[in-house]
Amino acid sequence: MSKTKSDNKSDKTSPDLDTPTDLSSAAVDKISAALNTLLADAFALYLKTKNFHWHVSGRHFHDYHLMLDEQSDAIFATTDQLAERVRKLGGITVRSVGQIAKLQTIKDNDDDYVPPREMLRELMEDNKHMAAAMRKAHKLCDDNEDSGTAGLLETFIDETERRTWFLFEASRQEGSNAG
């Protein structure tokens, strides 16, 4: 069912971009906002992971370089799905790097040098942050009966937890079972 002129959504969405949905305008607004923050964070985490991939050094260079390349590809693969989900719901998604910078909650790392173990630990914490944000968005979807977005987020949560696990294991001290 398409939204009507009386919906608040029509004030924000061009009629040319209006998408039919049975979700309320309030639900579309809340879910779109949550997904746009996740999208901004995915772009920020992608670029940070690539940065560390390009600048990793040391005796584990090859393994870390390949792992970070694989992880950055997986993160980037989520961006189109998140943005398209916003559009499927009738929302508007991010349009620029500037808008991403305003929405992102993942902090950039512009340091000249980051030791490899610190890179892995920082990315591990960022992935944990992403998983927590995805769970929060999932609850919002459940509360608004948006099973499509919830299902997508379940897959992304699992993938994010896998990255967290790999980063944790790769960053352990030699001969130690401690973090």
C-alpha positions as CSV (number, residue, x, y, z in Angstrom):
1,M,0.0,0.0,0.0
2,S,1.5,3.3,-1.0
3,K,1.9,6.1,1.5
4,T,-0.5,9.0,1.1
5,K,0.0,12.8,1.1
6,S,-1.1,12.9,4.7
7,D,1.9,10.8,5.8
8,N,4.8,12.8,7.1
9,K,7.1,10.7,4.9
10,S,5.8,12.5,1.8
11,D,7.5,15.7,3.1
12,K,10.9,14.0,3.0
13,T,10.6,11.7,0.0
14,S,10.2,12.9,-3.5
15,P,7.0,11.4,-5.1
16,D,9.3,10.1,-7.8
17,L,11.1,8.0,-5.1
18,D,8.0,6.9,-3.1
19,T,8.0,3.2,-2.7
20,P,4.8,1.2,-1.7
21,T,5.0,-0.4,1.7
22,D,2.6,-1.7,4.4
23,L,4.9,-0.3,7.2
24,S,3.9,2.9,8.9
25,S,5.8,6.1,8.0
26,A,7.1,6.2,11.6
27,A,8.5,2.6,11.2
28,V,10.1,3.5,7.8
29,D,11.7,6.5,9.3
30,K,13.1,4.7,12.4
31,I,14.3,1.6,10.4
32,S,15.8,3.8,7.6
33,A,17.7,5.9,10.2
34,A,19.1,2.8,11.9
35,L,20.1,1.2,8.5
36,N,21.6,4.5,7.3
37,T,23.8,4.6,10.4
38,L,24.8,0.9,9.8
39,L,25.5,1.8,6.2
40,A,27.7,4.7,7.2
41,D,29.5,2.5,9.7
42,A,30.0,-0.2,7.1
43,F,31.7,2.3,4.8
44,A,33.8,3.6,7.6
45,L,34.8,0.0,8.7
46,Y,35.4,-1.0,5.1
47,L,37.9,1.9,4.6
48,K,39.6,1.4,7.9
49,T,40.0,-2.3,7.2
50,K,41.4,-1.5,3.7
51,N,43.7,1.1,5.3
52,F,45.1,-1.5,7.7
53,H,45.3,-4.0,4.8
54,W,47.4,-1.5,2.8
55,H,49.6,-0.6,5.8
56,V,50.1,-3.8,7.8
57,S,53.7,-4.8,8.3
58,G,55.8,-7.4,10.2
59,R,56.3,-11.1,10.3
60,H,52.6,-12.0,9.9
61,F,52.2,-9.6,7.0
62,H,51.0,-12.1,4.4
63,D,48.4,-13.7,6.7
64,Y,47.1,-10.4,8.0
65,H,47.1,-8.7,4.5
66,L,45.0,-11.5,3.1
67,M,42.6,-11.7,6.0
68,L,42.0,-8.0,6.0
69,D,41.4,-8.0,2.2
70,E,38.9,-10.8,2.6
71,Q,37.2,-8.9,5.5
72,S,37.0,-5.6,3.7
73,D,35.4,-7.3,0.7
74,A,32.8,-8.9,3.0
75,I,32.1,-5.6,4.7
76,F,31.7,-3.7,1.4
77,A,29.3,-6.4,0.1
78,T,26.9,-5.4,2.9
79,T,26.6,-1.8,1.7
80,D,24.5,-2.3,-1.3
81,Q,22.1,-4.6,0.5
82,L,21.7,-2.2,3.4
83,A,21.0,0.8,1.0
84,E,18.6,-1.2,-1.1
85,R,16.7,-2.4,1.9
86,V,16.2,1.3,2.9
87,R,14.8,2.0,-0.6
88,K,12.6,-1.2,-0.5
89,L,11.0,0.2,2.6
90,G,10.4,3.6,1.0
91,G,13.2,5.4,2.8
92,I,16.0,7.5,1.5
93,T,19.6,6.4,2.0
94,V,23.0,8.1,2.1
95,R,24.0,10.2,-0.8
96,S,27.6,11.3,-0.1
97,V,30.8,10.8,1.8
98,G,29.9,13.9,3.8
99,Q,26.7,12.4,4.9
100,I,28.5,9.2,5.8
101,A,30.9,11.2,7.9
102,K,28.0,12.8,9.8
103,L,26.3,9.4,10.5
104,Q,29.2,7.1,11.2
105,T,29.9,5.9,14.8
106,I,33.0,3.9,13.9
107,K,36.0,6.2,14.5
108,D,38.5,6.7,11.7
109,N,42.2,5.9,12.2
110,D,44.5,8.3,10.4
111,D,47.7,7.5,12.4
112,D,50.9,7.3,10.5
113,Y,51.7,3.9,11.9
114,V,49.6,1.3,13.8
115,P,51.3,-1.9,15.1
116,P,49.7,-5.0,13.5
117,R,48.3,-6.4,16.8
118,E,46.7,-3.0,17.5
119,M,45.2,-2.9,14.1
120,L,43.6,-6.3,14.6
121,R,42.3,-5.3,18.1
122,E,40.9,-2.1,16.9
123,L,39.1,-3.8,14.1
124,M,37.8,-6.5,16.5
125,E,36.3,-3.8,18.7
126,D,34.8,-2.0,15.7
127,N,33.2,-5.3,14.5
128,K,31.8,-5.9,18.0
129,H,30.4,-2.4,17.9
130,M,28.8,-3.1,14.5
131,A,27.3,-6.4,15.8
132,A,25.7,-4.6,18.8
133,A,24.3,-1.9,16.5
134,M,22.9,-4.5,14.2
135,R,21.2,-6.3,17.2
136,K,19.7,-3.0,18.2
137,A,18.4,-2.4,14.7
138,H,17.1,-6.0,14.6
139,K,15.0,-5.3,17.7
140,L,13.6,-2.2,16.1
141,C,12.7,-4.3,13.1
142,D,11.1,-6.9,15.3
143,D,9.1,-4.3,17.1
144,N,7.8,-3.0,13.8
145,E,7.2,-6.4,12.2
146,D,9.9,-5.9,9.5
147,S,11.0,-9.5,9.1
148,G,12.8,-8.8,5.8
149,T,15.3,-6.4,7.3
150,A,15.5,-8.5,10.5
151,G,16.5,-11.5,8.4
152,L,19.1,-9.6,6.5
153,L,20.6,-8.3,9.8
154,E,20.7,-11.8,11.2
155,T,23.0,-12.8,8.3
156,F,25.2,-9.7,8.8
157,I,25.4,-10.3,12.5
158,D,26.7,-13.8,12.0
159,E,29.3,-12.5,9.4
160,T,30.3,-9.7,11.8
161,E,30.8,-12.2,14.7
162,R,32.9,-14.3,12.4
163,R,35.2,-11.4,11.6
164,T,35.4,-10.5,15.3
165,W,36.4,-14.1,16.1
166,F,39.1,-14.2,13.4
167,L,40.5,-10.9,14.5
168,F,40.5,-12.0,18.2
169,E,42.4,-15.2,17.4
170,A,44.9,-13.5,15.0
171,S,45.7,-10.9,17.6
172,R,46.4,-13.2,20.5
173,Q,49.9,-13.1,22.0
174,E,52.2,-16.0,21.1
175,G,51.8,-19.0,23.4
176,S,49.0,-17.3,25.3
177,N,45.3,-18.2,25.6
178,A,44.6,-14.7,26.9
179,G,43.2,-11.9,24.8
